[in-house]
Amino acid sequence: MTTDQLNSALHLLQVLVFGTLGAVALVQWRRRGGPAAGWLAATFGSLAVVVLLGEALPEEPEGLLAVALSKVLVAVVVLFPYLLYQFARTFFDAVPWFYRLATALTGLAVAGALIVEIPAEDEPRSIGF
């Protein structure tokens, strides 16, 4: 097996694993309910959406829809740690100021991911990026 074949096989495995994790978490939340299952479904569901939709996007997105979708996918990736924090928070009481800080910083990061233009691989990087 060549390196390219191994890379392709591992890439396909990654898509299957994250897609399955997202689906299983969603089914568990629908069956059992509860905040922990809901946040877990949102956490793994976000990863599944990013991996599956990332496969549909071209390497260099062109056109308004493709560029907008790639920005949304980056914003969902940025949202992942917050969703994981919310899942963990179902098991303990968070300090109120820390919860507000995490929410505000996540909002800023998501907004930044949606606003900032993502340069192509061969384009120069701006200071903001």
Salt bridges, closest charged atoms under 4 A:
GLU55 OE2 - HIS11 NE2 2.29
